[in-house]
């Protein structure tokens, strides 16, 4: 969004232009938007945890 604002300010983009912006973030930045309370928790110290993933 900031890049688009700067491009408008520089005259490279016109405020009436139609553009498509892609959010290429990983999702970790917005982790507060997802409810994860119902997800299973795997103990990474348990050697059998990968077996639990295979069974899911």
PDBQT receptor file of N, H, CA, C and O in Angstrom, charges set to zero:
ATOM      1  N   UNK A   1       0.824  -1.179   0.000  1.00  0.00    +0.000 N 
ATOM      2  CA  UNK A   1       0.000   0.000   0.000  1.00  0.00    +0.000 C 
ATOM      3  C   UNK A   1       0.868   1.242   0.000  1.00  0.00    +0.000 C 
ATOM      4  O   UNK A   1       0.600   2.188  -0.741  1.00  0.00    +0.000 OA
ATOM      5  N   UNK A   2       1.911   1.250   0.826  1.00  0.00    +0.000 N 
ATOM      6  H   UNK A   2       2.130   0.482   1.427  1.00  0.00    +0.000 HD
ATOM      7  CA  UNK A   2       2.804   2.411   0.886  1.00  0.00    +0.000 C 
ATOM      8  C   UNK A   2       3.472   2.661  -0.463  1.00  0.00    +0.000 C 
ATOM      9  O   UNK A   2       3.657   3.809  -0.867  1.00  0.00    +0.000 OA
ATOM     10  N   UNK A   3       3.831   1.589  -1.151  1.00  0.00    +0.000 N 
ATOM     11  H   UNK A   3       3.681   0.657  -0.823  1.00  0.00    +0.000 HD
ATOM     12  CA  UNK A   3       4.458   1.755  -2.464  1.00  0.00    +0.000 C 
ATOM     13  C   UNK A   3       3.496   2.434  -3.429  1.00  0.00    +0.000 C 
ATOM     14  O   UNK A   3       3.907   3.302  -4.198  1.00  0.00    +0.000 OA
ATOM     15  N   UNK A   4       2.226   2.054  -3.401  1.00  0.00    +0.000 N 
ATOM     16  H   UNK A   4       1.892   1.349  -2.775  1.00  0.00    +0.000 HD
ATOM     17  CA  UNK A   4       1.232   2.677  -4.280  1.00  0.00    +0.000 C 
ATOM     18  C   UNK A   4       1.073   4.154  -3.942  1.00  0.00    +0.000 C 
ATOM     19  O   UNK A   4       0.958   4.989  -4.839  1.00  0.00    +0.000 OA
ATOM     20  N   UNK A   5       1.067   4.478  -2.652  1.00  0.00    +0.000 N 
ATOM     21  H   UNK A   5       1.161   3.800  -1.923  1.00  0.00    +0.000 HD
ATOM     22  CA  UNK A   5       0.973   5.891  -2.252  1.00  0.00    +0.000 C 
ATOM     23  C   UNK A   5       2.159   6.686  -2.798  1.00  0.00    +0.000 C 
ATOM     24  O   UNK A   5       1.988   7.801  -3.292  1.00  0.00    +0.000 OA
ATOM     25  N   UNK A   6       3.346   6.118  -2.710  1.00  0.00    +0.000 N 
ATOM     26  H   UNK A   6       3.484   5.213  -2.309  1.00  0.00    +0.000 HD
ATOM     27  CA  UNK A   6       4.542   6.807  -3.204  1.00  0.00    +0.000 C 
ATOM     28  C   UNK A   6       4.501   6.962  -4.722  1.00  0.00    +0.000 C 
ATOM     29  O   UNK A   6       4.920   7.991  -5.252  1.00  0.00    +0.000 OA
ATOM     30  N   UNK A   7       3.997   5.946  -5.423  1.00  0.00    +0.000 N 
ATOM     31  H   UNK A   7       3.656   5.110  -4.992  1.00  0.00    +0.000 HD
ATOM     32  CA  UNK A   7       3.901   6.028  -6.881  1.00  0.00    +0.000 C 
ATOM     33  C   UNK A   7       2.887   7.079  -7.314  1.00  0.00    +0.000 C 
ATOM     34  O   UNK A   7       3.090   7.745  -8.330  1.00  0.00    +0.000 OA
ATOM     35  N   UNK A   8       1.813   7.239  -6.575  1.00  0.00    +0.000 N 
ATOM     36  H   UNK A   8       1.648   6.698  -5.750  1.00  0.00    +0.000 HD
ATOM     37  CA  UNK A   8       0.838   8.299  -6.865  1.00  0.00    +0.000 C 
ATOM     38  C   UNK A   8       1.482   9.656  -6.608  1.00  0.00    +0.000 C 
ATOM     39  O   UNK A   8       1.353  10.574  -7.417  1.00  0.00    +0.000 OA
ATOM     40  N   UNK A   9       2.175   9.777  -5.481  1.00  0.00    +0.000 N 
ATOM     41  H   UNK A   9       2.280   9.031  -4.823  1.00  0.00    +0.000 HD
ATOM     42  CA  UNK A   9       2.823  11.044  -5.141  1.00  0.00    +0.000 C 
ATOM     43  C   UNK A   9       3.863  11.443  -6.185  1.00  0.00    +0.000 C 
ATOM     44  O   UNK A   9       4.049  12.630  -6.453  1.00  0.00    +0.000 OA
ATOM     45  N   UNK A  10       4.538  10.461  -6.773  1.00  0.00    +0.000 N 
ATOM     46  H   UNK A  10       4.387   9.497  -6.555  1.00  0.00    +0.000 HD
ATOM     47  CA  UNK A  10       5.571  10.760  -7.772  1.00  0.00    +0.000 C 
ATOM     48  C   UNK A  10       4.977  11.014  -9.155  1.00  0.00    +0.000 C 
ATOM     49  O   UNK A  10       5.677  11.482 -10.053  1.00  0.00    +0.000 OA
ATOM     50  N   UNK A  11       3.690  10.708  -9.331  1.00  0.00    +0.000 N 
ATOM     51  H   UNK A  11       3.121  10.328  -8.601  1.00  0.00    +0.000 HD
ATOM     52  CA  UNK A  11       3.054  10.904 -10.623  1.00  0.00    +0.000 C 
ATOM     53  C   UNK A  11       3.108   9.681 -11.521  1.00  0.00    +0.000 C 
ATOM     54  O   UNK A  11       2.555   9.700 -12.621  1.00  0.00    +0.000 OA
ATOM     55  N   UNK A  12       3.761   8.622 -11.076  1.00  0.00    +0.000 N 
ATOM     56  H   UNK A  12       4.211   8.607 -10.183  1.00  0.00    +0.000 HD
ATOM     57  CA  UNK A  12       3.862   7.412 -11.882  1.00  0.00    +0.000 C 
ATOM     58  C   UNK A  12       2.509   6.727 -12.001  1.00  0.00    +0.000 C 
ATOM     59  O   UNK A  12       2.177   6.178 -13.051  1.00  0.00    +0.000 OA
ATOM     60  N   UNK A  13       1.726   6.759 -10.923  1.00  0.00    +0.000 N 
ATOM     61  H   UNK A  13       1.996   7.205 -10.069  1.00  0.00    +0.000 HD
ATOM     62  CA  UNK A  13       0.341   6.273 -10.931  1.00  0.00    +0.000 C 
ATOM     63  C   UNK A  13      -0.590   7.462 -10.805  1.00  0.00    +0.000 C 
ATOM     64  O   UNK A  13      -0.284   8.444 -10.129  1.00  0.00    +0.000 OA
ATOM     65  N   UNK A  14      -1.718   7.357 -11.458  1.00  0.00    +0.000 N 
ATOM     66  H   UNK A  14      -1.967   6.559 -12.006  1.00  0.00    +0.000 HD
ATOM     67  CA  UNK A  14      -2.756   8.371 -11.338  1.00  0.00    +0.000 C 
ATOM     68  C   UNK A  14      -3.790   7.862 -10.340  1.00  0.00    +0.000 C 
ATOM     69  O   UNK A  14      -4.105   6.672 -10.354  1.00  0.00    +0.000 OA
ATOM     70  N   UNK A  15      -4.332   8.724  -9.471  1.00  0.00    +0.000 N 
ATOM     71  H   UNK A  15      -4.076   9.691  -9.461  1.00  0.00    +0.000 HD
ATOM     72  CA  UNK A  15      -5.334   8.256  -8.508  1.00  0.00    +0.000 C 
ATOM     73  C   UNK A  15      -6.546   7.580  -9.148  1.00  0.00    +0.000 C 
ATOM     74  O   UNK A  15      -7.242   6.809  -8.487  1.00  0.00    +0.000 OA
ATOM     75  N   UNK A  16      -6.805   7.858 -10.420  1.00  0.00    +0.000 N 
ATOM     76  H   UNK A  16      -6.240   8.485 -10.957  1.00  0.00    +0.000 HD
ATOM     77  CA  UNK A  16      -7.951   7.229 -11.091  1.00  0.00    +0.000 C 
ATOM     78  C   UNK A  16      -7.578   5.911 -11.777  1.00  0.00    +0.000 C 
ATOM     79  O   UNK A  16      -8.453   5.230 -12.311  1.00  0.00    +0.000 OA
ATOM     80  N   UNK A  17      -6.296   5.545 -11.770  1.00  0.00    +0.000 N 
ATOM     81  H   UNK A  17      -5.585   6.099 -11.336  1.00  0.00    +0.000 HD
ATOM     82  CA  UNK A  17      -5.866   4.274 -12.367  1.00  0.00    +0.000 C 
ATOM     83  C   UNK A  17      -6.462   3.101 -11.609  1.00  0.00    +0.000 C 
ATOM     84  O   UNK A  17      -6.622   3.149 -10.389  1.00  0.00    +0.000 OA
ATOM     85  N   UNK A  18      -6.791   2.042 -12.350  1.00  0.00    +0.000 N 
ATOM     86  H   UNK A  18      -6.661   2.003 -13.341  1.00  0.00    +0.000 HD
ATOM     87  CA  UNK A  18      -7.227   0.797 -11.722  1.00  0.00    +0.000 C 
ATOM     88  C   UNK A  18      -6.027  -0.136 -11.677  1.00  0.00    +0.000 C 
ATOM     89  O   UNK A  18      -5.429  -0.435 -12.711  1.00  0.00    +0.000 OA
ATOM     90  N   UNK A  19      -5.676  -0.595 -10.484  1.00  0.00    +0.000 N 
ATOM     91  H   UNK A  19      -6.162  -0.352  -9.644  1.00  0.00    +0.000 HD
ATOM     92  CA  UNK A  19      -4.515  -1.464 -10.322  1.00  0.00    +0.000 C 
ATOM     93  C   UNK A  19      -4.907  -2.677  -9.494  1.00  0.00    +0.000 C 
ATOM     94  O   UNK A  19      -5.911  -2.666  -8.781  1.00  0.00    +0.000 OA
ATOM     95  N   UNK A  20      -4.102  -3.716  -9.602  1.00  0.00    +0.000 N 
ATOM     96  H   UNK A  20      -3.287  -3.726 -10.181  1.00  0.00    +0.000 HD
ATOM     97  CA  UNK A  20      -4.270  -4.914  -8.782  1.00  0.00    +0.000 C 
ATOM     98  C   UNK A  20      -3.043  -5.011  -7.896  1.00  0.00    +0.000 C 
ATOM     99  O   UNK A  20      -1.910  -4.969  -8.375  1.00  0.00    +0.000 OA
ATOM    100  N   UNK A  21      -3.280  -5.140  -6.598  1.00  0.00    +0.000 N 
ATOM    101  H   UNK A  21      -4.201  -5.174  -6.209  1.00  0.00    +0.000 HD
ATOM    102  CA  UNK A  21      -2.171  -5.280  -5.657  1.00  0.00    +0.000 C 
ATOM    103  C   UNK A  21      -2.204  -6.687  -5.093  1.00  0.00    +0.000 C 
ATOM    104  O   UNK A  21      -3.267  -7.186  -4.725  1.00  0.00    +0.000 OA
ATOM    105  N   UNK A  22      -1.059  -7.322  -5.022  1.00  0.00    +0.000 N 
ATOM    106  H   UNK A  22      -0.195  -6.916  -5.320  1.00  0.00    +0.000 HD
ATOM    107  CA  UNK A  22      -0.942  -8.666  -4.463  1.00  0.00    +0.000 C 
ATOM    108  C   UNK A  22      -0.246  -8.586  -3.115  1.00  0.00    +0.000 C 
ATOM    109  O   UNK A  22       0.841  -8.019  -3.002  1.00  0.00    +0.000 OA
ATOM    110  N   UNK A  23      -0.871  -9.152  -2.099  1.00  0.00    +0.000 N 
ATOM    111  H   UNK A  23      -1.754  -9.613  -2.190  1.00  0.00    +0.000 HD
ATOM    112  CA  UNK A  23      -0.242  -9.262  -0.791  1.00  0.00    +0.000 C 
ATOM    113  C   UNK A  23       0.539 -10.565  -0.798  1.00  0.00    +0.000 C 
ATOM    114  O   UNK A  23      -0.049 -11.647  -0.779  1.00  0.00    +0.000 OA
ATOM    115  N   UNK A  24       1.845 -10.468  -0.824  1.00  0.00    +0.000 N 
ATOM    116  H   UNK A  24       2.323  -9.590  -0.840  1.00  0.00    +0.000 HD
ATOM    117  CA  UNK A  24       2.682 -11.660  -0.927  1.00  0.00    +0.000 C 
ATOM    118  C   UNK A  24       3.267 -12.066   0.417  1.00  0.00    +0.000 C 
ATOM    119  O   UNK A  24       4.249 -12.806   0.474  1.00  0.00    +0.000 OA
ATOM    120  N   UNK A  25       2.668 -11.586   1.493  1.00  0.00    +0.000 N 
ATOM    121  H   UNK A  25       1.870 -10.985   1.447  1.00  0.00    +0.000 HD
ATOM    122  CA  UNK A  25       3.140 -11.967   2.821  1.00  0.00    +0.000 C 
ATOM    123  C   UNK A  25       2.895 -13.440   3.098  1.00  0.00    +0.000 C 
ATOM    124  O   UNK A  25       2.106 -14.090   2.412  1.00  0.00    +0.000 OA
ATOM    125  N   UNK A  26       3.555 -13.941   4.074  1.00  0.00    +0.000 N 
ATOM    126  H   UNK A  26       4.196 -13.413   4.631  1.00  0.00    +0.000 HD
ATOM    127  CA  UNK A  26       3.473 -15.370   4.376  1.00  0.00    +0.000 C 
ATOM    128  C   UNK A  26       2.243 -15.743   5.191  1.00  0.00    +0.000 C 
ATOM    129  O   UNK A  26       1.916 -16.924   5.314  1.00  0.00    +0.000 OA
ATOM    130  N   UNK A  27       1.571 -14.767   5.739  1.00  0.00    +0.000 N 
ATOM    131  H   UNK A  27       1.836 -13.808   5.640  1.00  0.00    +0.000 HD
ATOM    132  CA  UNK A  27       0.451 -15.068   6.622  1.00  0.00    +0.000 C 
ATOM    133  C   UNK A  27       0.843 -14.974   8.079  1.00  0.00    +0.000 C 
ATOM    134  O   UNK A  27      -0.010 -14.749   8.938  1.00  0.00    +0.000 OA
ATOM    135  N   UNK A  28       2.110 -15.141   8.368  1.00  0.00    +0.000 N 
ATOM    136  H   UNK A  28       2.802 -15.324   7.671  1.00  0.00    +0.000 HD
ATOM    137  CA  UNK A  28       2.561 -15.023   9.751  1.00  0.00    +0.000 C 
ATOM    138  C   UNK A  28       2.365 -13.604  10.265  1.00  0.00    +0.000 C 
ATOM    139  O   UNK A  28       2.193 -13.386  11.465  1.00  0.00    +0.000 OA
ATOM    140  N   UNK A  29       2.393 -12.651   9.358  1.00  0.00    +0.000 N 
ATOM    141  H   UNK A  29       2.533 -12.828   8.384  1.00  0.00    +0.000 HD
ATOM    142  CA  UNK A  29       2.213 -11.262   9.738  1.00  0.00    +0.000 C 
ATOM    143  C   UNK A  29       0.788 -11.022  10.252  1.00  0.00    +0.000 C 
ATOM    144  O   UNK A  29       0.564 -10.144  11.085  1.00  0.00    +0.000 OA
ATOM    145  N   UNK A  30      -0.162 -11.797   9.757  1.00  0.00    +0.000 N 
ATOM    146  H   UNK A  30       0.019 -12.511   9.080  1.00  0.00    +0.000 HD
ATOM    147  CA  UNK A  30      -1.573 -11.590  10.091  1.00  0.00    +0.000 C 
ATOM    148  C   UNK A  30      -2.138 -12.759  10.889  1.00  0.00    +0.000 C 
ATOM    149  O   UNK A  30      -3.304 -13.114  10.717  1.00  0.00    +0.000 OA
ATOM    150  N   UNK A  31      -1.345 -13.351  11.744  1.00  0.00    +0.000 N 
ATOM    151  H   UNK A  31      -0.398 -13.063  11.884  1.00  0.00    +0.000 HD
ATOM    152  CA  UNK A  31      -1.801 -14.532  12.469  1.00  0.00    +0.000 C 
ATOM    153  C   UNK A  31      -2.930 -14.225  13.444  1.00  0.00    +0.000 C 
ATOM    154  O   UNK A  31      -3.617 -15.148  13.883  1.00  0.00    +0.000 OA
ATOM    155  N   UNK A  32      -3.140 -12.984  13.790  1.00  0.00    +0.000 N 
ATOM    156  H   UNK A  32      -2.582 -12.235  13.433  1.00  0.00    +0.000 HD
ATOM    157  CA  UNK A  32      -4.237 -12.628  14.686  1.00  0.00    +0.000 C 
ATOM    158  C   UNK A  32      -5.605 -12.744  14.003  1.00  0.00    +0.000 C 
ATOM    159  O   UNK A  32      -6.631 -12.695  14.682  1.00  0.00    +0.000 OA
ATOM    160  N   UNK A  33      -5.638 -12.895  12.694  1.00  0.00    +0.000 N 
ATOM    161  H   UNK A  33      -4.805 -12.935  12.143  1.00  0.00    +0.000 HD
ATOM    162  CA  UNK A  33      -6.903 -12.978  11.968  1.00  0.00    +0.000 C 
ATOM    163  C   UNK A  33      -7.468 -14.390  11.910  1.00  0.00    +0.000 C 
ATOM    164  O   UNK A  33      -8.624 -14.579  11.529  1.00  0.00    +0.000 OA
ATOM    165  N   UNK A  34      -6.679 -15.366  12.278  1.00  0.00    +0.000 N 
ATOM    166  H   UNK A  34      -5.740 -15.213  12.587  1.00  0.00    +0.000 HD
ATOM    167  CA  UNK A  34      -7.121 -16.758  12.196  1.00  0.00    +0.000 C 
ATOM    168  C   UNK A  34      -7.282 -17.343  13.593  1.00  0.00    +0.000 C 
ATOM    169  O   UNK A  34      -6.453 -17.124  14.476  1.00  0.00    +0.000 OA
ATOM    170  N   UNK A  35      -8.354 -18.085  13.771  1.00  0.00    +0.000 N 
ATOM    171  H   UNK A  35      -9.028 -18.263  13.054  1.00  0.00    +0.000 HD
ATOM    172  CA  UNK A  35      -8.565 -18.786  15.029  1.00  0.00    +0.000 C 
ATOM    173  C   UNK A  35      -7.857 -20.131  14.951  1.00  0.00    +0.000 C 
ATOM    174  O   UNK A  35      -8.126 -20.934  14.057  1.00  0.00    +0.000 OA
ATOM    175  N   UNK A  36      -6.963 -20.369  15.879  1.00  0.00    +0.000 N 
ATOM    176  H   UNK A  36      -6.744 -19.717  16.606  1.00  0.00    +0.000 HD
ATOM    177  CA  UNK A  36      -6.206 -21.619  15.862  1.00  0.00    +0.000 C 
ATOM    178  C   UNK A  36      -6.447 -22.446  17.116  1.00  0.00    +0.000 C 
ATOM    179  O   UNK A  36      -5.732 -23.415  17.370  1.00  0.00    +0.000 OA
ATOM    180  N   UNK A  37      -7.434 -22.075  17.887  1.00  0.00    +0.000 N 
ATOM    181  H   UNK A  37      -8.015 -21.288  17.680  1.00  0.00    +0.000 HD
ATOM    182  CA  UNK A  37      -7.666 -22.767  19.153  1.00  0.00    +0.000 C 
ATOM    183  C   UNK A  37      -8.124 -24.210  18.955  1.00  0.00    +0.000 C 
ATOM    184  O   UNK A  37      -7.957 -25.037  19.852  1.00  0.00    +0.000 OA
ATOM    185  N   UNK A  38      -8.697 -24.523  17.795  1.00  0.00    +0.000 N 
ATOM    186  H   UNK A  38      -8.833 -23.851  17.066  1.00  0.00    +0.000 HD
ATOM    187  CA  UNK A  38      -9.197 -25.878  17.572  1.00  0.00    +0.000 C 
ATOM    188  C   UNK A  38      -8.206 -26.762  16.804  1.00  0.00    +0.000 C 
ATOM    189  O   UNK A  38      -8.538 -27.893  16.450  1.00  0.00    +0.000 OA
ATOM    190  N   UNK A  39      -7.008 -26.263  16.546  1.00  0.00    +0.000 N 
ATOM    191  H   UNK A  39      -6.738 -25.344  16.833  1.00  0.00    +0.000 HD
ATOM    192  CA  UNK A  39      -6.015 -27.052  15.819  1.00  0.00    +0.000 C 
ATOM    193  C   UNK A  39      -5.267 -27.978  16.768  1.00  0.00    +0.000 C 
ATOM    194  O   UNK A  39      -5.016 -27.618  17.918  1.00  0.00    +0.000 OA
ATOM    195  N   UNK A  40      -4.911 -29.165  16.295  1.00  0.00    +0.000 N 
ATOM    196  H   UNK A  40      -5.115 -29.458  15.361  1.00  0.00    +0.000 HD
ATOM    197  CA  UNK A  40      -4.138 -30.072  17.150  1.00  0.00    +0.000 C 
ATOM    198  C   UNK A  40      -2.725 -29.534  17.360  1.00  0.00    +0.000 C 
ATOM    199  O   UNK A  40      -2.168 -28.859  16.495  1.00  0.00    +0.000 OA
ATOM    200  N   UNK A  41      -2.168 -29.840  18.503  1.00  0.00    +0.000 N 
ATOM    201  H   UNK A  41      -2.621 -30.389  19.206  1.00  0.00    +0.000 HD
ATOM    202  CA  UNK A  41      -0.801 -29.433  18.823  1.00  0.00    +0.000 C 
ATOM    203  C   UNK A  41       0.067 -30.682  18.857  1.00  0.00    +0.000 C 
ATOM    204  O   UNK A  41      -0.236 -31.643  19.564  1.00  0.00    +0.000 OA
ATOM    205  N   UNK A  42       1.143 -30.659  18.091  1.00  0.00    +0.000 N 
ATOM    206  H   UNK A  42       1.389 -29.879  17.516  1.00  0.00    +0.000 HD
ATOM    207  CA  UNK A  42       2.054 -31.799  18.040  1.00  0.00    +0.000 C 
ATOM    208  C   UNK A  42       3.294 -31.491  18.870  1.00  0.00    +0.000 C 
ATOM    209  O   UNK A  42       3.827 -30.383  18.826  1.00  0.00    +0.000 OA
ATOM    210  N   UNK A  43       3.734 -32.470  19.613  1.00  0.00    +0.000 N 
ATOM    211  H   UNK A  43       3.301 -33.370  19.648  1.00  0.00    +0.000 HD
ATOM    212  CA  UNK A  43       4.954 -32.344  20.401  1.00  0.00    +0.000 C 
ATOM    213  C   UNK A  43       6.136 -32.705  19.510  1.00  0.00    +0.000 C 
ATOM    214  O   UNK A  43       6.336 -33.875  19.185  1.00  0.00    +0.000 OA
ATOM    215  N   UNK A  44       6.917 -31.709  19.117  1.00  0.00    +0.000 N 
ATOM    216  H   UNK A  44       6.755 -30.758  19.381  1.00  0.00    +0.000 HD
ATOM    217  CA  UNK A  44       8.023 -31.969  18.186  1.00  0.00    +0.000 C 
ATOM    218  C   UNK A  44       9.154 -32.769  18.832  1.00  0.00    +0.000 C 
ATOM    219  O   UNK A  44      10.071 -33.206  18.137  1.00  0.00    +0.000 OA
ATOM    220  N   UNK A  45       9.101 -32.966  20.140  1.00  0.00    +0.000 N 
ATOM    221  H   UNK A  45       8.355 -32.611  20.705  1.00  0.00    +0.000 HD
ATOM    222  CA  UNK A  45      10.090 -33.810  20.813  1.00  0.00    +0.000 C 
ATOM    223  C   UNK A  45       9.693 -35.290  20.763  1.00  0.00    +0.000 C 
ATOM    224  O   UNK A  45      10.509 -36.166  21.051  1.00  0.00    +0.000 OA
ATOM    225  N   UNK A  46       8.457 -35.556  20.402  1.00  0.00    +0.000 N 
ATOM    226  H   UNK A  46       7.795 -34.844  20.168  1.00  0.00    +0.000 HD
ATOM    227  CA  UNK A  46       7.944 -36.926  20.347  1.00  0.00    +0.000 C 
ATOM    228  C   UNK A  46       8.251 -37.524  18.970  1.00  0.00    +0.000 C 
ATOM    229  O   UNK A  46       7.775 -36.999  17.964  1.00  0.00    +0.000 OA
ATOM    230  N   UNK A  47       9.024 -38.594  18.898  1.00  0.00    +0.000 N 
ATOM    231  H   UNK A  47       9.411 -39.021  19.715  1.00  0.00    +0.000 HD
ATOM    232  CA  UNK A  47       9.347 -39.192  17.596  1.00  0.00    +0.000 C 
ATOM    233  C   UNK A  47       8.111 -39.655  16.823  1.00  0.00    +0.000 C 
ATOM    234  O   UNK A  47       8.164 -39.773  15.599  1.00  0.00    +0.000 OA
ATOM    235  N   UNK A  48       7.025 -39.913  17.499  1.00  0.00    +0.000 N 
ATOM    236  H   UNK A  48       6.982 -39.817  18.494  1.00  0.00    +0.000 HD
ATOM    237  CA  UNK A  48       5.812 -40.389  16.829  1.00  0.00    +0.000 C 
ATOM    238  C   UNK A  48       4.965 -39.244  16.270  1.00  0.00    +0.000 C 
ATOM    239  O   UNK A  48       3.912 -39.500  15.686  1.00  0.00    +0.000 OA
ATOM    240  N   UNK A  49       5.391 -38.005  16.432  1.00  0.00    +0.000 N 
ATOM    241  H   UNK A  49       6.246 -37.797  16.907  1.00  0.00    +0.000 HD
ATOM    242  CA  UNK A  49       4.542 -36.895  15.983  1.00  0.00    +0.000 C 
ATOM    243  C   UNK A  49       4.359 -36.903  14.468  1.00  0.00    +0.000 C 
ATOM    244  O   UNK A  49       3.292 -36.525  13.985  1.00  0.00    +0.000 OA
ATOM    245  N   UNK A  50       5.370 -37.323  13.703  1.00  0.00    +0.000 N 
ATOM    246  H   UNK A  50       6.237 -37.629  14.095  1.00  0.00    +0.000 HD
ATOM    247  CA  UNK A  50       5.199 -37.396  12.253  1.00  0.00    +0.000 C 
ATOM    248  C   UNK A  50       4.189 -38.465  11.868  1.00  0.00    +0.000 C 
ATOM    249  O   UNK A  50       3.485 -38.313  10.870  1.00  0.00    +0.000 OA
ATOM    250  N   UNK A  51       4.106 -39.514  12.621  1.00  0.00    +0.000 N 
ATOM    251  H   UNK A  51       4.678 -39.637  13.432  1.00  0.00    +0.000 HD
ATOM    252  CA  UNK A  51       3.101 -40.543  12.377  1.00  0.00    +0.000 C 
ATOM    253  C   UNK A  51       1.707 -39.953  12.566  1.00  0.00    +0.000 C 
ATOM    254  O   UNK A  51       0.785 -40.289  11.822  1.00  0.00    +0.000 OA
ATOM    255  N   UNK A  52       1.550 -39.084  13.546  1.00  0.00    +0.000 N 
ATOM    256  H   UNK A  52       2.299 -38.811  14.150  1.00  0.00    +0.000 HD
ATOM    257  CA  UNK A  52       0.261 -38.429  13.767  1.00  0.00    +0.000 C 
ATOM    258  C   UNK A  52      -0.116 -37.570  12.565  1.00  0.00    +0.000 C 
ATOM    259  O   UNK A  52      -1.286 -37.507  12.190  1.00  0.00    +0.000 OA
ATOM    260  N   UNK A  53       0.866 -36.913  11.962  1.00  0.00    +0.000 N 
ATOM    261  H   UNK A  53       1.817 -36.965  12.267  1.00  0.00    +0.000 HD
ATOM    262  CA  UNK A  53       0.603 -36.098  10.777  1.00  0.00    +0.000 C 
ATOM    263  C   UNK A  53       0.195 -36.992   9.613  1.00  0.00    +0.000 C 
ATOM    264  O   UNK A  53      -0.721 -36.650   8.865  1.00  0.00    +0.000 OA
ATOM    265  N   UNK A  54       0.856 -38.125   9.452  1.00  0.00    +0.000 N 
ATOM    266  H   UNK A  54       1.599 -38.404  10.060  1.00  0.00    +0.000 HD
ATOM    267  CA  UNK A  54       0.511 -39.043   8.357  1.00  0.00    +0.000 C 
ATOM    268  C   UNK A  54      -0.905 -39.576   8.495  1.00  0.00    +0.000 C 
ATOM    269  O   UNK A  54      -1.577 -39.820   7.493  1.00  0.00    +0.000 OA
ATOM    270  N   UNK A  55      -1.360 -39.757   9.723  1.00  0.00    +0.000 N 
ATOM    271  H   UNK A  55      -0.813 -39.559  10.536  1.00  0.00    +0.000 HD
ATOM    272  CA  UNK A  55      -2.695 -40.303   9.955  1.00  0.00    +0.000 C 
ATOM    273  C   UNK A  55      -3.788 -39.258   9.783  1.00  0.00    +0.000 C 
ATOM    274  O   UNK A  55      -4.956 -39.609   9.614  1.00  0.00    +0.000 OA
ATOM    275  N   UNK A  56      -3.436 -38.011   9.822  1.00  0.00    +0.000 N 
ATOM    276  H   UNK A  56      -2.487 -37.725   9.960  1.00  0.00    +0.000 HD
ATOM    277  CA  UNK A  56      -4.439 -36.932   9.748  1.00  0.00    +0.000 C 
ATOM    278  C   UNK A  56      -4.998 -36.783   8.357  1.00  0.00    +0.000 C 
ATOM    279  O   UNK A  56      -5.849 -35.925   8.124  1.00  0.00    +0.000 OA
TER     280      UNK A  56
